[in-house]
Amino acid sequence: MQRLSKQIRSIGIMTGTSLDGIDLVCIDLEQHKNTWKFEIVATHSASFTSKLIQELKSCYSGSAEFLARINFTYTNYIATAVNSFIHDYQITDIDCIGFHGQTIFHDPHLGYTYQLGNSGVLASLTNQTVIGDFRSQDIALGGQGAPLVPIGDTLLFSQYNACLNLGGIANISFQENNKQVGYDICHFNLILNHYANKLGMPYDDRGEIARSGKILSNLLNQLNDWQYYMQNHPKSLGFETAEKEILPIMQSISATPEDFLRTWLEHVAIQVSKSIKPDWKRVLVTGGGTYNDFFIERLESRISNKLVIPSNELIDSKEAIIFAFLAALRLNKQENCLSEVTGAKHNHIAGGIYLP
């Protein structure tokens, strides 16, 4: 597929904390003064093998040697997926690939974040320029290293009052007092998938399992009292906070997976509704959780805003689109990380460039 010479063609790769696979997108970007326009060239979602999913889950408690080995395996798996994507969709004239990697550890308060995936190896295996490691510089500058998506929401999706992403973690971004705000609201699919797995299911399809359960009122109150919700933004979450702080609260009582799912889903609906301002007319909703019909019902019951649910193509690929965009900004030596969002000392240009 050919493109206009003044455009930037970028591929974005996203694998989220819910481990539901690899989202791949190729977009053409064009800058008009201070605004950008994009056009999707191709999108594709690739699945992880069940073995790789289990190995990725084991990273959080594995040895250093195990982590090094799975880093190699994961990177090669990503490279194979990217090469197939380029071949199958006959994509040519690629300027760069934006590679987020798989977040394994994230604790900005202790000064570190770690995403699985070797960008240099990926550049060699795909024969493309790869831009990765978008978070560590921000943390070095005193920021959260997250969220990174809001600058893309500002420059690519400004027609919406807010952008809500429902992934392993639910997060939101919006304009407030002429500044972009973005933060992680709460864990989402990370917890839902954990309890769906106990029933032998990879996830709760359309939220039907949760629909069959009942709300555990005492647990719901405990979850809503979690100290994270009292903090001001900028703030962010990781797998560790789910494992160390959320799951112990839930595991302190005995209940069925159905009831845990129902309670957690209601909890998320409450927390997300608190983050949606009443005067917003259009809220864009993307991410895998958008397909959870029961959750959308519960959220809509708590707000009066118009939720804009786009095409499946955009639901699945929006985060990958943003990382393709972040890579293009990095390639153009333009700021792609907002201090007003992350809390860093200043805006900056994040990401390392790896040539093939």
N, C-alpha and C positions, 0 to 999 in steps of 0.2 A: 504494500500500500504506500503510495507516494504522498508527500506532504508539501505544502508551500514552503519556500526557502526561509521565510521570515518567522516561521513557527518553530517551537521547540517540541520535539517528540520525546516523551518520557514514559517509562514503565514504572508502575508502583507495585510493590509487594507488601502484603500485610498478613501476618499470622497473629491472631489475638490470644488473649489469656484463656479463652474458652476452648482453645485447641480444636476448633471445628474445621480447620483446613487452611488452605492458602488462597487468598484473594489476589488475583492478578488483573491489572488493567493497563491499557496503553492509551494515552491521551495526547492530543495535539494542543499546545498552549500558545496563546498570542497575547502580547501585552499592548495595551492602548493607554499611553500615559501612566496613570496610577491604577488602572484597572486591568484585570486579566479575563480572558474568555478561554473556555476549554471545550473540546469536542472529544467524545469517547470514540476511539478507533476500534477497540476490542476489549472484552472482559472474559474472564474465565475463573472458575473456582476449582481447585484441585484438593482432593482429600488426602489426609495423612493415613498411613497404614495403622492398624490397631497396635502393632508392635511399637511404632514410632511414638504414638500417643502415650503409651505406657512409659516409654523411656523419657519422654519430655516431662511427664508428671514426676518421674523419679529424680529429675535434676535437682529439685529443691532440697533433697536430702542425700544426694549421691556424693561420692568422693571426687576429688579434683581430677583424678584420672578418668573417671566416668564422664565428668563434665567435658573434658577435652575430647573424648571419643564421640560423645553425642553431638558436640559442636561440629565435628567433621561430618558425621552422618547427616545432620540437619542441613548443613550448607550444601552438601552434594544433592540432597533431595530437592532443595529449593532450585538449584541450578538445573536439574533435570526438568523440573516443572516449567521454569522460565524458557529453556531451550525448546521445549515442546510447544509452549504458548507462541513463541516467535515463529516457529516453523508452521504450526497448524493454521495460524491466522495470517501468514505471509507478511509479517511486519518487517519493514526495512527502515533505513535512515534513522535509527534510534540514537538520540543524543545522550541519554543517561537512564539509569535505573535507580529508583529510590527504594532502599531496602531498610525496613524498620528492624527486622530480626524478631526473635521470640524472647519477650521479657521473662527472665528467670528470677532475678532479684531486683528490688527497687525500694530503697530506703533513703530518700534525700536528706532526712534529718541526720543520718549517719554519714552522708556524703558519697553515696555510691548508687549506681544502677548498672545492671548487666543484661545485655540482650545477646542471646545466642545467635550465632551466624557470623561467618568470616567474610567481610566484604571484599577483601583482596582476593581470596580464593574464588568467590562468586564472579568477580570481574574476569579472572583467568578462564573459568569454566564456561562462561557465557560469551566471552570475547566482546564485552561491553563495558563502558564506563559505569562504575557502581558508586553511589553515594550512600554511606551508611553512618552509624553511630551519631544519631541526631540528639541524644539526650545528655551525654556525659559532660559536655562543655557547659551546658546550662547549669548543671549541679555545681560545677567548679566555680561558677559565677554567683553561687548562692541561691539558685533557683530550685524548683521542684523537678526539673527535667520533664515536666508534663503539666498540662496537656500540650501537645504540639499542634493539634488540629485547628485551633481557633484562628490562626492566621489564614489558613485556607478557607475557613468559613467566612472570614471578613472579605477576602478578595475574590472568592469564587461563588459564594452563596449569600451575597448581601441582600437578596430579595426576601429573605426570611428574617423574622425578628429574633429567632434563636434556632440553633441546630442541636438536636438531642440525639446522642448515639447510645444504642442499647446493645452492648457487647458483653464480654465477660465482666466488664465494669460499665456502669451507666455514667455518662458525662455530658456536659452541656456547655455551649458557648454562646455569647450574645454581646451586644454593644450596650454600654452603660456609661453615661457622662462622657461620650465621645471616646471611650476606651473599650478595648476588647477584653471581655472577661471569660474565663473558662476554668472549669474544675471538675474533678471526679465527684459525682453525687454519692454513689454507693456501689457496692458489688452487685452484680446482677446474674448473668448466666453462669458465672463461676459457682455460685451456690445452687442455683437451679439444677445445673448439670450434675453436681455432686450427689444430690438426692435422687435424680432420675437414674443415675448409674446404679444406685442401690436396688432399683427395680429392674435392672437389666436393660435399661434404655439409654442411648447416648444423650438424649435430651428430652424435654417434655414437649412433644409436638403440639403446637398451637395452644399449649397451656391446658390441655384436657385433663392431665393427671391432677394438676393443681385445682382445677375446677371441681374435681370429685372430693377434695379434702375439706377440712374445716379449719377455721382460724383458731389458733391457740393464743388467747387474749393476753395471758401473762407473758408469754414469749414475745409477742408483738410489742408489748410495752417495753420490755427489756431491750429489744433491738432498736426501737425508736429513741431510747435514752443513750445510745452509744455516743461516747464523748466526741468522736470525729464530727458528728453533725453540729456540734456546738462551735467548731472552729470556723474562722473566717477564711475565705480563699485568699491567696492561692493555696491549694491543697490537692493531694493526689493519693491514690491507693495502689496497692499491689497484691500479688498472690499471698504474700506473707501476712498482711493484715486480715485476710479472709481466714487463713489457717490458724493464726495465733489469737485472734480476737473475736471473730464472728462465729466460727464453728464451735469453739468451746462454749459459747452462750447457748447455742442450739443443742449441743450434745449434753448439756446439763440436765435436760429433761428427757423423758421417754415418750416417743410418739411415732406414728407411722410416717413413712416418706411422703405420703399424700398430704398429711397435715402439715409437715414441714414445708412442702412446696407451696401449699395454699397460704401459709403464714408469711413465708418469705416474699411471695409475689405481692401480697397486700402491703407488706412493709416497703417494698420498692415503689409501689404505686404512691404511697404516702410521701416518701422522701422525694421522688421525682416531681410530684405535684407541688411541693413546697418550693421547688426551684423554678417553676414556671410562673412568670408574672401575669397577673390578670389582664393587663392591657395589651399583651402580645396577640396579634391577629393571626399570625402564621408561624407555626413551629414545625420545622422539618424533622422527621423521625427516620433514622436509618440504623443499620446494624441488625444482626441476627434476631435480636429480641423483638424487632418489628413484626416478625411472623408469629409471635405469641399472641394470638387473638384474645385470649382471656386477659392477659396483662393490659392490652390496649383498651379493652372494655373497662377494666378497673381504673385505669388512669383517666379515661374520658369521663368516668362517673365523678371524678374529683376536681375536674377543671372545666372551664367554659371556653377554652381556647380552641382554635381550629388546628388539629394535628394534620399535617400534610404528609401523607405516606406515598412516596414516589414509586417509580418502576422498580421491579426486582433488581434490575441491573444497577440502579443507583443505591438501593438498599444494601446490596452485597459489596459494592465496590467503593463506596464513598471514602472510607479511610485509606484505601489503596490509592485513590485519586489524590488525596491530600499529600501522601508521601511521594507520589510522582511529582506533585507541584513543589514540595519542599526541596526535592532534588533539583528541579529546574531553577528555583531561586538561588540555590547554592551554586549551581553552574554559572549563573549570571552575576555572582558575587553580590546578591541582594539579601537583606535581612530576612530570615525565615523563622526567627524565634522571638516572641514578644515578652519582654520583661514584665509588662503589666499583667500578663497571664500567669507566668511561672514564678515570678518573684525574684528573678535574676537582677544583677546590678544594672544591666542595660540590655537593650535589644542586641542581637548578634546574628552572625551567620554560622549556622550549625551544620555539622556533617563533614566527614572525611571523604575525599575523592580518591578512588582507586581505579587506576587505568589498567586495561587488559595487557 
